[in-house]
Amino acid sequence: MVVNFQYTVLVFLAILFVGKAEIYIVTIEGEPIVSYKGDLDGFEATAMESDEKIDPTSEIVTSYARHLENKHDMLLGMLFERGSFKKLYSYKHLINGFAVDITHEQAETLRRTPIVKSVERDWKVRKLTTHTPEFLGLPTGVWPTGGGFDRAGEDIVIGFVDSGIYPHHPSFATYNTEPFGPCMKYKGKCEVDPNTKKDFCNGKIVGAQHFAEAAKAAGAFNPDIHFASPLDGDGHGSHTAAIAAGNNGIPVRMHGYEFGKASGMAPRARIAVYKALYRIFGGFVADVVAAIDQAVHDGVDILSLSVGPNSPPATTKITYLNPFDATLLSAVKAGVFVAQAAGNGGPFPKTLVSYSPWIATVAAAIDDRRYKNHLTLGNGKILAGLGLSPSTHLNRTYTLVAANDVLLDSSVTKYSPSDCQKPEVLNKRLVEGKVLLCGYSFSFVVGTASIKKVSQTAKALGAAGFVLAVENISPGAKFDPVPVGIPGILITDVSKSMDLIDYYNTSTPRDWTGRVKSFDAVGSIGDGLMPLLYKSAPEVALFSARGPNIRDFSFQDADLLKPDILAPGSLIWAAWSPNGTDEPNYVGEGFAMISGTSMAAPHIAGIAALVKQKHPNWSPAAIKSALMTTSTTMDRGGRPLKAQQFSETEAMKLVTATPFDYGSGHVNPRAALDPGLIFDAGYEDYLGFLCTTAGINVHEIHNYTNSACNFTMGHPWNLNSPSITIAHLVGTQIVTRRVTNVAEEETYTITARMDPAVAIEVNPPAMTLLSGSSRKFSVTLTARSLTGTYSFGQVLLKGSRGHKVRIPVVAMGYQR
């Protein structure tokens, strides 16, 4: 092997360096496996020209992989003294580089080395934390076309880069399903549980690995709580895997009640686990990139990423160019569809953590199911609240006692007794048979107190039930119904809480010291076990991150719409790990009902698996196009979608949603299987997008893609995506799109509409496409008036055979 290293002086300098070690992700010259075309003597090409997957076990691939790893080791060995660095990973499949634990001075040495292209300090990532199959119409509209639920997603492998899996959960079991045959196309491995000595796979789960080298090097990893195996020590990973690919019809049972049946979007899809997230600290990009690199190497079809960065990368200014997004670009080049959570920074603008056009960025919707309950007071007032609980006995009222009035000892006030977390500080004799009143403190927001613990306290004291009253709204407060085994209710409206407190105080006589003479306030708790179904669904969830998308970390607006699509992400029932501590209300439980764009992304991953099953040769862009162009911007009542937003008083209100809230719209799985037309794109199209985006240095593009800017796209908005965005529309711009007919011959009429500040025209007004053929059309946008705000519209292609293909249009006009 011949390697030209030109840095004798650098080797000498490196020996002198001392300093605090940090983790860096380094890329070097030379193509990774996915794009190597055979330029080196002795190594045949590993890149595939067609949609055919690379065989990672072939001698051609393993030989070139060894060559790349040797190159990484030789570079580090020649630059630095043995023992002064620790290589954590060699990245070979999607990017050519490595993760290494070195000092800042050693990182500078690498930056000055001729064959090194980029050196990025590692940064942290976090989790972006079942009724939905019926809400989406899967059992009747989609699964029958794939052979029913027992064939939905058959032989499609979904990779989950998350917190691992609890393999013994019924959502992943094989004992009640038709046996799974071998999955020959998947080459991943199954790690063995160090405690039980059994592997994690069972036919449904086909691969299970964990990645923690960066977490260990950073001193964040504790094997006792994080588990040095694919075992889910958090709950999040089991939840996301079950949403996308959990078994059909699994009873959701808690506290003796059944809350329905849970099912994944693609119940027969296989699950491949790549654990790179951990409880408490989240994860590191170096571990996540290693997991993605391995997943694509192993042969997954779909990647589900419910993960996003804590902060921007330290040195990269462009949102699309960093080791994480570059790795995903290569994954898409390898034919893998990627769904990523949009982020939970809503409802504020520019809060997305998923930016790139090759990724399907998923926003979160509230579906049609709400859990409401009520507290009836002795004065006749009925107070609305949340409470996934049984009722107190009908036709009976119960004495109300406040936690602060039933203390065993006044000295225990240091324990914040009003939040009812410690039964030992309360007088059981005074609480037994009564309804315990508790206060919702900031401890519930930060997770040191939980509704589950309130329920356990009330039960331990023999209470008939409990009420948790919110007296002021803390920043970050999120009120979700929590299943409990005894009657209980959370009063979230501060004015209703005041009604309760006023009634209690006027009905509770006290002596001159403030001690209660008699508890005379009474009330009863309603039945909150049955959900109410709302026609206003779906709505964009308050927490769901919003656009506009940004092209750099100076927050310059991008000529690309994000999010791409909206999917259910609020109050989603799915599997949970008994070890899971991510949600204090579900510690030790087998199921959890939680919210986040983390829950929305696996919905899209599972539905993408159904599309891939029906159309196995479609590119990731084609699948994304099918999902986007068939989505809906109307709710179930036929009205335009609404988005949850803060009002001036910080209470929540509903406003008319825009593409910055929902992208193209809410997913419609049935229509996505037969979209009529697709907007296809590939690796060179994405390079063209990068090469025409303002502010991107061509050398930086080459450093991350090994490709020169030889593409003539003109403007980034000419990327053939199923949306059009011009952030800075000056005068008139003509945008082109190319559609491919994936159905029978059909004639389409093309119409467009736009807010008045921007004029829109389409050409031609109609076109006929043969099956498999492609045609271009143009969209002309002209700035009419300068409003300082974005204008929204759409282009609609209506087919003679009934297909409707819709793409959103977004533009802001400027003066010349």
Buried (B, 14 or more C-beta within 10 A) or exposed (E): EEEEBEBEEBBEBBEEBEEEBBBBBBBBEBBBBBBBEEEBEEBBBBBBEEEEBBBBEEEBBBEBBBBBBEBBEEBBEBBBEEEBBBBBBBBBBBBBBBBBBBBEBBBBBBBEBEBBBBBBBBBBBBBBBBBBBBBBBBBEBBBEBBEEBBBBBBBBBBBBBBBBBBBEBBBBBEEEBEEBEEBEBBBBEBBBBEEEEEBBBBBBBBBBBBBBBBBBBBEBBBEEEBBBBBBBBBBBBBBBBBBBBBBBBBEBEBBEBEBBBBBBBBBBBBBBBBBBBBBEBBBBBBBBBBBBBBBBBBBBBBBBBBBBBBEBBEEBBBBBBBBBBBBBBBBBBBBBBBBBBBBBBBBEBBBBBBBBBBBBBBBBBBBBBBBBBBBBBBEEBEBBBBBBBBBBEEEEBBBBBBBBBBBBEEEBEEEBBBBBBBBEBBBBEBBEEBBBBBBBBBBBBEEBBBBBBBBBBBBBBEBBBBBBBBBEBEEEBEBBBBBBBBBBBBBBBBEBBEBBBEBBEEBBEEEEEEEBEEBBBBBBBBBBBEBEEBEBBBBBBBBBBBBBBBBBEEEBBBBBBBBBBBBBBBBBBBBBBBBBBBBBBBBEBBBBBBBBBBBBBBBBBBBBBBBBBBBEEBBBBBBBBBBBBBBBBEBBEEEEBBBBBBEEEEEEEBBEBBBBBBBBBBBBBBBBBBBBBBBBBBBEBBBBBBBBBEEBEEEBBBBBBBBEBEBEBEBBBBBBBBBBBBBBBEEEBBBBBBBBBBBEEBEBBBEBEBBEBBBBBBEEEBBEBEEEEEBEBEBBBBBBEEBEEBBBBBBBBBBEEEBBBBBBBBBBBBEE
